[in-house]
Amino acid sequence: MVGAIDVATNTVETAEEVANTLRKALQFVDADKLYPSTNCGMTPLSRSVARGKLEALSAGAASCVKN
């Protein structure tokens, strides 16, 4: 698991920031073993911030997938 989302801030990451973090991790682990995730639980975040962060996580992970 790679914590590509920082839950200690309300700043929503961009998909590109997430993708960059995941690409760095892919230097050390095979893609089929990489699980993009947050770096902790999102309970302290508002629903809108949490949703934005999860959307960035999803988009960033999708941009790393090779077709």
All heavy atoms as TSV, in Angstrom:
chain	resi	resn	atom	element	x	y	z
A	1	MET	N	N	0.852	-1.174	0.000
A	1	MET	CA	C	0.000	0.000	0.000
A	1	MET	C	C	0.891	1.227	0.000
A	1	MET	O	O	1.864	1.294	0.739
A	1	MET	CB	C	-0.906	-0.004	1.214
A	1	MET	CG	C	-1.906	-1.140	1.201
A	1	MET	SD	S	-3.004	-1.118	2.626
A	1	MET	CE	C	-4.135	0.130	2.096
A	2	VAL	N	N	0.511	2.175	-0.827
A	2	VAL	CA	C	1.239	3.436	-0.906
A	2	VAL	C	C	0.273	4.563	-0.570
A	2	VAL	O	O	-0.727	4.766	-1.264
A	2	VAL	CB	C	1.846	3.655	-2.311
A	2	VAL	CG1	C	2.448	5.039	-2.427
A	2	VAL	CG2	C	2.888	2.601	-2.593
A	3	GLY	N	N	0.569	5.294	0.482
A	3	GLY	CA	C	-0.252	6.435	0.886
A	3	GLY	C	C	0.002	7.625	-0.017
A	3	GLY	O	O	0.857	8.453	0.261
A	4	ALA	N	N	-0.746	7.711	-1.095
A	4	ALA	CA	C	-0.559	8.780	-2.076
A	4	ALA	C	C	-1.430	9.993	-1.778
A	4	ALA	O	O	-1.374	10.987	-2.488
A	4	ALA	CB	C	-0.860	8.251	-3.480
A	5	ILE	N	N	-2.231	9.920	-0.735
A	5	ILE	CA	C	-3.109	11.006	-0.317
A	5	ILE	C	C	-2.774	11.356	1.130
A	5	ILE	O	O	-2.740	10.479	1.990
A	5	ILE	CB	C	-4.591	10.581	-0.423
A	5	ILE	CG1	C	-4.976	10.303	-1.866
A	5	ILE	CG2	C	-5.507	11.621	0.202
A	5	ILE	CD1	C	-5.002	11.501	-2.773
A	6	ASP	N	N	-2.553	12.645	1.400
A	6	ASP	CA	C	-2.230	13.113	2.743
A	6	ASP	C	C	-3.510	13.564	3.438
A	6	ASP	O	O	-4.109	14.573	3.053
A	6	ASP	CB	C	-1.242	14.270	2.655
A	6	ASP	CG	C	-0.788	14.778	4.003
A	6	ASP	OD1	O	-1.208	14.218	5.042
A	6	ASP	OD2	O	-0.006	15.741	4.033
A	7	VAL	N	N	-3.939	12.842	4.456
A	7	VAL	CA	C	-5.177	13.185	5.148
A	7	VAL	C	C	-4.972	14.220	6.247
A	7	VAL	O	O	-5.933	14.625	6.900
A	7	VAL	CB	C	-5.867	11.925	5.713
A	7	VAL	CG1	C	-6.217	10.954	4.607
A	7	VAL	CG2	C	-5.027	11.266	6.781
A	8	ALA	N	N	-3.754	14.677	6.451
A	8	ALA	CA	C	-3.471	15.678	7.477
A	8	ALA	C	C	-3.695	17.095	6.963
A	8	ALA	O	O	-3.467	18.052	7.690
A	8	ALA	CB	C	-2.043	15.525	7.983
A	9	THR	N	N	-4.151	17.225	5.729
A	9	THR	CA	C	-4.412	18.539	5.154
A	9	THR	C	C	-5.714	18.504	4.362
A	9	THR	O	O	-6.102	17.462	3.845
A	9	THR	CB	C	-3.248	18.980	4.235
A	9	THR	OG1	O	-3.574	20.233	3.648
A	9	THR	CG2	C	-2.974	17.974	3.151
A	10	ASN	N	N	-6.379	19.640	4.289
A	10	ASN	CA	C	-7.592	19.758	3.492
A	10	ASN	C	C	-7.290	20.061	2.031
A	10	ASN	O	O	-8.206	20.136	1.217
A	10	ASN	CB	C	-8.503	20.846	4.052
A	10	ASN	CG	C	-9.218	20.398	5.301
A	10	ASN	OD1	O	-9.586	19.241	5.434
A	10	ASN	ND2	N	-9.411	21.307	6.230
A	11	THR	N	N	-6.044	20.233	1.702
A	11	THR	CA	C	-5.660	20.476	0.311
A	11	THR	C	C	-5.873	19.198	-0.486
A	11	THR	O	O	-5.352	18.145	-0.131
A	11	THR	CB	C	-4.183	20.914	0.220
A	11	THR	OG1	O	-4.005	22.087	1.013
A	11	THR	CG2	C	-3.786	21.190	-1.213
A	12	VAL	N	N	-6.631	19.313	-1.560
A	12	VAL	CA	C	-6.899	18.154	-2.410
A	12	VAL	C	C	-5.777	18.020	-3.423
A	12	VAL	O	O	-5.464	18.969	-4.151
A	12	VAL	CB	C	-8.263	18.293	-3.124
A	12	VAL	CG1	C	-8.494	17.141	-4.082
A	12	VAL	CG2	C	-9.384	18.375	-2.095
A	13	GLU	N	N	-5.158	16.864	-3.445
A	13	GLU	CA	C	-4.078	16.595	-4.379
A	13	GLU	C	C	-4.616	16.581	-5.803
A	13	GLU	O	O	-5.783	16.283	-6.035
A	13	GLU	CB	C	-3.429	15.238	-4.074
A	13	GLU	CG	C	-2.711	15.150	-2.759
A	13	GLU	CD	C	-3.605	14.904	-1.556
A	13	GLU	OE1	O	-4.847	14.951	-1.672
A	13	GLU	OE2	O	-3.057	14.665	-0.467
A	14	THR	N	N	-3.742	16.850	-6.756
A	14	THR	CA	C	-4.124	16.699	-8.155
A	14	THR	C	C	-3.870	15.250	-8.557
A	14	THR	O	O	-3.090	14.539	-7.916
A	14	THR	CB	C	-3.307	17.620	-9.076
A	14	THR	OG1	O	-1.930	17.200	-9.033
A	14	THR	CG2	C	-3.427	19.081	-8.661
A	15	ALA	N	N	-4.530	14.846	-9.632
A	15	ALA	CA	C	-4.302	13.496	-10.143
A	15	ALA	C	C	-2.832	13.315	-10.515
A	15	ALA	O	O	-2.254	12.243	-10.302
A	15	ALA	CB	C	-5.196	13.237	-11.346
A	16	GLU	N	N	-2.213	14.362	-11.038
A	16	GLU	CA	C	-0.805	14.264	-11.435
A	16	GLU	C	C	0.108	14.090	-10.221
A	16	GLU	O	O	1.073	13.335	-10.268
A	16	GLU	CB	C	-0.395	15.495	-12.245
A	16	GLU	CG	C	0.983	15.391	-12.854
A	16	GLU	CD	C	1.161	14.199	-13.802
A	16	GLU	OE1	O	0.178	13.781	-14.450
A	16	GLU	OE2	O	2.284	13.670	-13.888
A	17	GLU	N	N	-0.190	14.767	-9.124
A	17	GLU	CA	C	0.601	14.583	-7.900
A	17	GLU	C	C	0.500	13.138	-7.413
A	17	GLU	O	O	1.515	12.535	-7.023
A	17	GLU	CB	C	0.121	15.537	-6.805
A	17	GLU	CG	C	0.454	16.986	-7.069
A	17	GLU	CD	C	-0.214	17.935	-6.090
A	17	GLU	OE1	O	-1.353	17.663	-5.647
A	17	GLU	OE2	O	0.417	18.961	-5.782
A	18	VAL	N	N	-0.695	12.607	-7.434
A	18	VAL	CA	C	-0.899	11.208	-7.033
A	18	VAL	C	C	-0.134	10.281	-7.968
A	18	VAL	O	O	0.585	9.380	-7.528
A	18	VAL	CB	C	-2.399	10.845	-7.017
A	18	VAL	CG1	C	-2.597	9.355	-6.819
A	18	VAL	CG2	C	-3.123	11.633	-5.940
A	19	ALA	N	N	-0.265	10.517	-9.275
A	19	ALA	CA	C	0.418	9.675	-10.262
A	19	ALA	C	C	1.928	9.721	-10.064
A	19	ALA	O	O	2.606	8.688	-10.165
A	19	ALA	CB	C	0.053	10.113	-11.671
A	20	ASN	N	N	2.470	10.887	-9.768
A	20	ASN	CA	C	3.919	10.997	-9.533
A	20	ASN	C	C	4.357	10.160	-8.338
A	20	ASN	O	O	5.393	9.487	-8.385
A	20	ASN	CB	C	4.323	12.459	-9.339
A	20	ASN	CG	C	4.287	13.251	-10.614
A	20	ASN	OD1	O	4.344	12.705	-11.713
A	20	ASN	ND2	N	4.161	14.561	-10.491
A	21	THR	N	N	3.574	10.192	-7.272
A	21	THR	CA	C	3.885	9.372	-6.095
A	21	THR	C	C	3.848	7.893	-6.449
A	21	THR	O	O	4.741	7.122	-6.063
A	21	THR	CB	C	2.884	9.669	-4.962
A	21	THR	OG1	O	2.988	11.053	-4.604
A	21	THR	CG2	C	3.140	8.801	-3.744
A	22	LEU	N	N	2.833	7.497	-7.194
A	22	LEU	CA	C	2.702	6.084	-7.561
A	22	LEU	C	C	3.819	5.650	-8.510
A	22	LEU	O	O	4.337	4.538	-8.390
A	22	LEU	CB	C	1.336	5.829	-8.187
A	22	LEU	CG	C	0.141	6.103	-7.266
A	22	LEU	CD1	C	-1.162	5.895	-8.013
A	22	LEU	CD2	C	0.215	5.266	-6.004
A	23	ARG	N	N	4.204	6.517	-9.428
A	23	ARG	CA	C	5.307	6.172	-10.340
A	23	ARG	C	C	6.615	5.966	-9.585
A	23	ARG	O	O	7.401	5.076	-9.918
A	23	ARG	CB	C	5.475	7.267	-11.392
A	23	ARG	CG	C	4.393	7.239	-12.448
A	23	ARG	CD	C	4.651	8.265	-13.551
A	23	ARG	NE	N	3.453	8.441	-14.322
A	23	ARG	CZ	C	2.663	9.517	-14.286
A	23	ARG	NH1	N	2.978	10.543	-13.521
A	23	ARG	NH2	N	1.585	9.583	-15.019
A	24	LYS	N	N	6.833	6.763	-8.550
A	24	LYS	CA	C	8.032	6.567	-7.718
A	24	LYS	C	C	7.986	5.197	-7.050
A	24	LYS	O	O	8.986	4.487	-6.984
A	24	LYS	CB	C	8.139	7.673	-6.672
A	24	LYS	CG	C	8.514	9.015	-7.246
A	24	LYS	CD	C	8.529	10.072	-6.163
A	24	LYS	CE	C	8.719	11.453	-6.761
A	24	LYS	NZ	N	8.582	12.516	-5.752
A	25	ALA	N	N	6.822	4.826	-6.538
A	25	ALA	CA	C	6.683	3.527	-5.876
A	25	ALA	C	C	6.891	2.383	-6.855
A	25	ALA	O	O	7.427	1.331	-6.485
A	25	ALA	CB	C	5.306	3.423	-5.227
A	26	LEU	N	N	6.482	2.584	-8.111
A	26	LEU	CA	C	6.624	1.527	-9.118
A	26	LEU	C	C	8.090	1.227	-9.451
A	26	LEU	O	O	8.371	0.214	-10.080
A	26	LEU	CB	C	5.852	1.900	-10.386
A	26	LEU	CG	C	4.339	1.782	-10.260
A	26	LEU	CD1	C	3.653	2.398	-11.468
A	26	LEU	CD2	C	3.921	0.329	-10.065
A	27	GLN	N	N	8.989	2.059	-8.992
A	27	GLN	CA	C	10.419	1.774	-9.156
A	27	GLN	C	C	10.856	0.640	-8.224
A	27	GLN	O	O	11.891	0.024	-8.436
A	27	GLN	CB	C	11.248	3.019	-8.843
A	27	GLN	CG	C	11.021	4.164	-9.797
A	27	GLN	CD	C	11.782	5.412	-9.359
A	27	GLN	OE1	O	12.844	5.327	-8.740
A	27	GLN	NE2	N	11.231	6.558	-9.667
A	28	PHE	N	N	10.034	0.371	-7.194
A	28	PHE	CA	C	10.418	-0.595	-6.168
A	28	PHE	C	C	9.495	-1.798	-6.049
A	28	PHE	O	O	9.825	-2.770	-5.368
A	28	PHE	CB	C	10.481	0.104	-4.803
A	28	PHE	CG	C	11.412	1.287	-4.805
A	28	PHE	CD1	C	10.910	2.572	-4.933
A	28	PHE	CD2	C	12.781	1.120	-4.724
A	28	PHE	CE1	C	11.752	3.663	-4.950
A	28	PHE	CE2	C	13.632	2.199	-4.748
A	28	PHE	CZ	C	13.114	3.482	-4.856
A	29	VAL	N	N	8.339	-1.730	-6.683
A	29	VAL	CA	C	7.359	-2.808	-6.556
A	29	VAL	C	C	6.655	-2.999	-7.902
A	29	VAL	O	O	6.467	-2.047	-8.643
A	29	VAL	CB	C	6.347	-2.501	-5.429
A	29	VAL	CG1	C	5.491	-1.296	-5.749
A	29	VAL	CG2	C	5.482	-3.691	-5.117
A	30	ASP	N	N	6.301	-4.239	-8.197
A	30	ASP	CA	C	5.562	-4.527	-9.421
A	30	ASP	C	C	4.158	-3.925	-9.340
A	30	ASP	O	O	3.558	-3.857	-8.268
A	30	ASP	CB	C	5.442	-6.033	-9.637
A	30	ASP	CG	C	6.788	-6.684	-9.922
A	30	ASP	OD1	O	7.687	-5.984	-10.445
A	30	ASP	OD2	O	6.928	-7.876	-9.617
A	31	ALA	N	N	3.638	-3.510	-10.487
A	31	ALA	CA	C	2.335	-2.844	-10.539
A	31	ALA	C	C	1.227	-3.708	-9.941
A	31	ALA	O	O	0.316	-3.183	-9.287
A	31	ALA	CB	C	2.002	-2.466	-11.976
A	32	ASP	N	N	1.291	-5.014	-10.117
A	32	ASP	CA	C	0.233	-5.875	-9.589
A	32	ASP	C	C	0.291	-6.027	-8.070
A	32	ASP	O	O	-0.619	-6.572	-7.456
A	32	ASP	CB	C	0.249	-7.247	-10.259
A	32	ASP	CG	C	1.512	-8.045	-9.970
A	32	ASP	OD1	O	2.574	-7.425	-9.778
A	32	ASP	OD2	O	1.435	-9.279	-9.952
A	33	LYS	N	N	1.335	-5.515	-7.463
A	33	LYS	CA	C	1.489	-5.572	-6.005
A	33	LYS	C	C	1.261	-4.207	-5.354
A	33	LYS	O	O	1.292	-4.085	-4.135
A	33	LYS	CB	C	2.888	-6.065	-5.644
A	33	LYS	CG	C	3.244	-7.395	-6.262
A	33	LYS	CD	C	3.205	-8.476	-5.256
A	33	LYS	CE	C	3.727	-9.798	-5.701
A	33	LYS	NZ	N	3.381	-10.290	-6.987
A	34	LEU	N	N	1.043	-3.172	-6.160
A	34	LEU	CA	C	0.881	-1.806	-5.654
A	34	LEU	C	C	-0.588	-1.509	-5.382
A	34	LEU	O	O	-1.437	-1.707	-6.254
A	34	LEU	CB	C	1.430	-0.804	-6.677
A	34	LEU	CG	C	1.350	0.662	-6.271
A	34	LEU	CD1	C	2.316	0.944	-5.134
A	34	LEU	CD2	C	1.652	1.549	-7.457
A	35	TYR	N	N	-0.876	-1.052	-4.178
A	35	TYR	CA	C	-2.231	-0.689	-3.801
A	35	TYR	C	C	-2.257	0.792	-3.419
A	35	TYR	O	O	-1.868	1.156	-2.307
A	35	TYR	CB	C	-2.721	-1.533	-2.623
A	35	TYR	CG	C	-2.919	-2.973	-2.989
A	35	TYR	CD1	C	-1.880	-3.888	-2.869
A	35	TYR	CD2	C	-4.142	-3.408	-3.486
A	35	TYR	CE1	C	-2.061	-5.215	-3.235
A	35	TYR	CE2	C	-4.328	-4.733	-3.854
A	35	TYR	CZ	C	-3.276	-5.622	-3.719
A	35	TYR	OH	O	-3.454	-6.933	-4.075
A	36	PRO	N	N	-2.700	1.668	-4.325
A	36	PRO	CA	C	-2.790	3.097	-4.011
A	36	PRO	C	C	-3.812	3.320	-2.891
A	36	PRO	O	O	-4.894	2.723	-2.905
A	36	PRO	CB	C	-3.283	3.728	-5.313
A	36	PRO	CG	C	-2.977	2.720	-6.373
A	36	PRO	CD	C	-3.086	1.384	-5.704
A	37	SER	N	N	-3.467	4.161	-1.943
A	37	SER	CA	C	-4.370	4.399	-0.819
A	37	SER	C	C	-4.086	5.772	-0.205
A	37	SER	O	O	-3.195	6.500	-0.636
A	37	SER	CB	C	-4.167	3.315	0.247
A	37	SER	OG	O	-2.870	3.408	0.795
A	38	THR	N	N	-4.850	6.089	0.824
A	38	THR	CA	C	-4.575	7.275	1.623
A	38	THR	C	C	-3.502	6.899	2.648
A	38	THR	O	O	-3.250	5.724	2.872
A	38	THR	CB	C	-5.850	7.753	2.347
A	38	THR	OG1	O	-6.259	6.744	3.259
A	38	THR	CG2	C	-6.963	8.051	1.349
A	39	ASN	N	N	-2.917	7.901	3.299
A	39	ASN	CA	C	-1.888	7.577	4.287
A	39	ASN	C	C	-2.474	7.311	5.670
A	39	ASN	O	O	-1.743	7.014	6.606
A	39	ASN	CB	C	-0.809	8.662	4.336
A	39	ASN	CG	C	-1.309	9.994	4.819
A	39	ASN	OD1	O	-2.501	10.181	5.066
A	39	ASN	ND2	N	-0.416	10.956	4.933
A	40	CYS	N	N	-3.778	7.421	5.807
A	40	CYS	CA	C	-4.465	7.110	7.061
A	40	CYS	C	C	-5.958	7.263	6.815
A	40	CYS	O	O	-6.382	7.510	5.685
A	40	CYS	CB	C	-3.980	8.048	8.174
A	40	CYS	SG	S	-4.313	7.418	9.840
A	41	GLY	N	N	-6.767	7.182	7.857
A	41	GLY	CA	C	-8.212	7.329	7.714
A	41	GLY	C	C	-8.624	8.762	7.408
A	41	GLY	O	O	-7.903	9.707	7.711
A	42	MET	N	N	-9.787	8.935	6.818
A	42	MET	CA	C	-10.226	10.266	6.407
A	42	MET	C	C	-11.358	10.815	7.270
A	42	MET	O	O	-12.019	11.775	6.906
A	42	MET	CB	C	-10.635	10.241	4.929
A	42	MET	CG	C	-9.474	9.898	4.034
A	42	MET	SD	S	-9.657	10.390	2.322
A	42	MET	CE	C	-11.194	9.693	1.845
A	43	THR	N	N	-11.559	10.243	8.439
A	43	THR	CA	C	-12.632	10.675	9.326
A	43	THR	C	C	-12.589	12.167	9.650
A	43	THR	O	O	-13.629	12.811	9.663
A	43	THR	CB	C	-12.614	9.850	10.624
A	43	THR	OG1	O	-12.829	8.487	10.280
A	43	THR	CG2	C	-13.673	10.299	11.589
A	44	PRO	N	N	-11.406	12.775	9.889
A	44	PRO	CA	C	-11.419	14.199	10.259
A	44	PRO	C	C	-11.722	15.147	9.098
A	44	PRO	O	O	-11.902	16.339	9.314
A	44	PRO	CB	C	-10.009	14.452	10.796
A	44	PRO	CG	C	-9.164	13.336	10.328
A	44	PRO	CD	C	-10.082	12.192	10.002
A	45	LEU	N	N	-11.802	14.642	7.882
A	45	LEU	CA	C	-12.015	15.505	6.717
A	45	LEU	C	C	-13.504	15.681	6.429
A	45	LEU	O	O	-14.300	14.795	6.703
A	45	LEU	CB	C	-11.339	14.894	5.484
A	45	LEU	CG	C	-9.837	14.668	5.578
A	45	LEU	CD1	C	-9.339	13.938	4.343
A	45	LEU	CD2	C	-9.106	15.986	5.765
A	46	SER	N	N	-13.830	16.819	5.842
A	46	SER	CA	C	-15.217	17.007	5.410
A	46	SER	C	C	-15.503	16.048	4.255
A	46	SER	O	O	-14.595	15.569	3.583
A	46	SER	CB	C	-15.435	18.446	4.947
A	46	SER	OG	O	-14.764	18.682	3.714
A	47	ARG	N	N	-16.760	15.788	4.033
A	47	ARG	CA	C	-17.154	14.860	2.974
A	47	ARG	C	C	-16.672	15.352	1.605
A	47	ARG	O	O	-16.191	14.570	0.794
A	47	ARG	CB	C	-18.657	14.671	2.968
A	47	ARG	CG	C	-19.126	13.624	1.998
A	47	ARG	CD	C	-20.613	13.424	2.121
A	47	ARG	NE	N	-20.935	12.918	3.448
A	47	ARG	CZ	C	-21.464	11.737	3.678
A	47	ARG	NH1	N	-21.733	10.938	2.686
A	47	ARG	NH2	N	-21.726	11.351	4.896
A	48	SER	N	N	-16.781	16.649	1.359
A	48	SER	CA	C	-16.380	17.176	0.049
A	48	SER	C	C	-14.871	17.070	-0.167
A	48	SER	O	O	-14.418	16.744	-1.263
A	48	SER	CB	C	-16.854	18.616	-0.136
A	48	SER	OG	O	-16.244	19.472	0.808
A	49	VAL	N	N	-14.083	17.326	0.867
A	49	VAL	CA	C	-12.624	17.191	0.753
A	49	VAL	C	C	-12.260	15.724	0.566
A	49	VAL	O	O	-11.448	15.379	-0.297
A	49	VAL	CB	C	-11.909	17.793	1.991
A	49	VAL	CG1	C	-10.431	17.439	1.998
A	49	VAL	CG2	C	-12.096	19.301	2.022
A	50	ALA	N	N	-12.863	14.847	1.349
A	50	ALA	CA	C	-12.580	13.408	1.231
A	50	ALA	C	C	-12.927	12.905	-0.165
A	50	ALA	O	O	-12.163	12.157	-0.774
A	50	ALA	CB	C	-13.357	12.633	2.291
A	51	ARG	N	N	-14.068	13.338	-0.697
A	51	ARG	CA	C	-14.465	12.922	-2.039
A	51	ARG	C	C	-13.466	13.419	-3.081
A	51	ARG	O	O	-13.063	12.675	-3.968
A	51	ARG	CB	C	-15.856	13.417	-2.383
A	51	ARG	CG	C	-16.307	12.997	-3.782
A	51	ARG	CD	C	-17.721	13.412	-4.070
A	51	ARG	NE	N	-18.681	12.777	-3.192
A	51	ARG	CZ	C	-19.239	11.592	-3.429
A	51	ARG	NH1	N	-18.927	10.921	-4.513
A	51	ARG	NH2	N	-20.109	11.083	-2.590
A	52	GLY	N	N	-13.035	14.662	-2.946
A	52	GLY	CA	C	-12.045	15.212	-3.875
A	52	GLY	C	C	-10.741	14.440	-3.830
A	52	GLY	O	O	-10.130	14.157	-4.861
A	53	LYS	N	N	-10.311	14.080	-2.629
A	53	LYS	CA	C	-9.069	13.324	-2.485
A	53	LYS	C	C	-9.199	11.928	-3.101
A	53	LYS	O	O	-8.290	11.451	-3.768
A	53	LYS	CB	C	-8.661	13.237	-1.009
A	53	LYS	CG	C	-8.129	14.561	-0.472
A	53	LYS	CD	C	-7.780	14.452	0.991
A	53	LYS	CE	C	-7.080	15.687	1.501
A	53	LYS	NZ	N	-5.670	15.754	1.156
A	54	LEU	N	N	-10.343	11.285	-2.894
A	54	LEU	CA	C	-10.544	9.957	-3.477
A	54	LEU	C	C	-10.652	10.019	-5.003
A	54	LEU	O	O	-10.161	9.122	-5.699
A	54	LEU	CB	C	-11.785	9.298	-2.881
A	54	LEU	CG	C	-11.642	8.863	-1.426
A	54	LEU	CD1	C	-12.958	8.324	-0.894
A	54	LEU	CD2	C	-10.532	7.839	-1.267
A	55	GLU	N	N	-11.254	11.078	-5.515
A	55	GLU	CA	C	-11.313	11.243	-6.969
A	55	GLU	C	C	-9.912	11.440	-7.543
A	55	GLU	O	O	-9.579	10.887	-8.593
A	55	GLU	CB	C	-12.226	12.407	-7.334
A	55	GLU	CG	C	-13.690	12.083	-7.108
A	55	GLU	CD	C	-14.620	13.278	-7.268
A	55	GLU	OE1	O	-14.138	14.423	-7.461
A	55	GLU	OE2	O	-15.843	13.062	-7.193
A	56	ALA	N	N	-9.065	12.217	-6.848
A	56	ALA	CA	C	-7.683	12.398	-7.290
A	56	ALA	C	C	-6.911	11.088	-7.224
A	56	ALA	O	O	-6.116	10.776	-8.116
A	56	ALA	CB	C	-6.991	13.464	-6.429
A	57	LEU	N	N	-7.145	10.305	-6.178
A	57	LEU	CA	C	-6.488	9.003	-6.040
A	57	LEU	C	C	-6.869	8.091	-7.206
A	57	LEU	O	O	-6.010	7.462	-7.821
A	57	LEU	CB	C	-6.856	8.354	-4.704
A	57	LEU	CG	C	-6.234	7.005	-4.396
A	57	LEU	CD1	C	-4.716	7.115	-4.302
A	57	LEU	CD2	C	-6.799	6.462	-3.095
A	58	SER	N	N	-8.138	8.062	-7.515
A	58	SER	CA	C	-8.621	7.230	-8.609
A	58	SER	C	C	-8.058	7.679	-9.958
A	58	SER	O	O	-7.550	6.869	-10.740
A	58	SER	CB	C	-10.148	7.264	-8.643
A	58	SER	OG	O	-10.640	6.566	-9.743
A	59	ALA	N	N	-8.107	8.969	-10.224
A	59	ALA	CA	C	-7.618	9.495	-11.492
A	59	ALA	C	C	-6.107	9.321	-11.625
A	59	ALA	O	O	-5.588	8.977	-12.683
A	59	ALA	CB	C	-8.000	10.962	-11.640
A	60	GLY	N	N	-5.388	9.546	-10.535
A	60	GLY	CA	C	-3.938	9.384	-10.565
A	60	GLY	C	C	-3.540	7.937	-10.802
A	60	GLY	O	O	-2.622	7.649	-11.565
A	61	ALA	N	N	-4.238	7.012	-10.150
A	61	ALA	CA	C	-3.950	5.589	-10.355
A	61	ALA	C	C	-4.282	5.176	-11.779
A	61	ALA	O	O	-3.523	4.447	-12.409
A	61	ALA	CB	C	-4.741	4.754	-9.350
A	62	ALA	N	N	-5.393	5.670	-12.296
A	62	ALA	CA	C	-5.797	5.320	-13.667
A	62	ALA	C	C	-4.774	5.817	-14.680
A	62	ALA	O	O	-4.529	5.150	-15.686
A	62	ALA	CB	C	-7.176	5.901	-13.968
A	63	SER	N	N	-4.162	6.968	-14.419
A	63	SER	CA	C	-3.191	7.495	-15.378
A	63	SER	C	C	-1.887	6.712	-15.385
A	63	SER	O	O	-1.093	6.830	-16.324
A	63	SER	CB	C	-2.907	8.977	-15.116
A	63	SER	OG	O	-2.117	9.138	-13.957
A	64	CYS	N	N	-1.678	5.886	-14.366
A	64	CYS	CA	C	-0.471	5.054	-14.323
A	64	CYS	C	C	-0.660	3.705	-15.001
A	64	CYS	O	O	0.299	2.983	-15.211
A	64	CYS	CB	C	-0.068	4.815	-12.863
A	64	CYS	SG	S	0.621	6.257	-12.061
A	65	VAL	N	N	-1.887	3.354	-15.313
A	65	VAL	CA	C	-2.189	2.060	-15.937
A	65	VAL	C	C	-1.779	2.104	-17.397
A	65	VAL	O	O	-2.131	3.018	-18.130
A	65	VAL	CB	C	-3.692	1.736	-15.808
A	65	VAL	CG1	C	-4.015	0.454	-16.546
A	65	VAL	CG2	C	-4.101	1.644	-14.359
A	66	LYS	N	N	-1.026	1.097	-17.801
A	66	LYS	CA	C	-0.603	1.008	-19.195
A	66	LYS	C	C	-1.615	0.168	-19.959
A	66	LYS	O	O	-1.961	-0.921	-19.551
A	66	LYS	CB	C	0.782	0.378	-19.301
A	66	LYS	CG	C	1.847	1.241	-18.679
A	66	LYS	CD	C	3.189	0.588	-18.764
A	66	LYS	CE	C	4.215	1.458	-18.075
A	66	LYS	NZ	N	5.496	0.828	-17.983
A	67	ASN	N	N	-2.092	0.703	-21.051
A	67	ASN	CA	C	-3.057	-0.031	-21.884
A	67	ASN	C	C	-2.353	-0.874	-22.905
A	67	ASN	O	O	-1.333	-0.643	-23.367
A	67	ASN	CB	C	-4.012	0.937	-22.564
A	67	ASN	CG	C	-4.897	1.647	-21.550
A	67	ASN	OD1	O	-5.257	1.044	-20.547
A	67	ASN	ND2	N	-5.225	2.878	-21.808
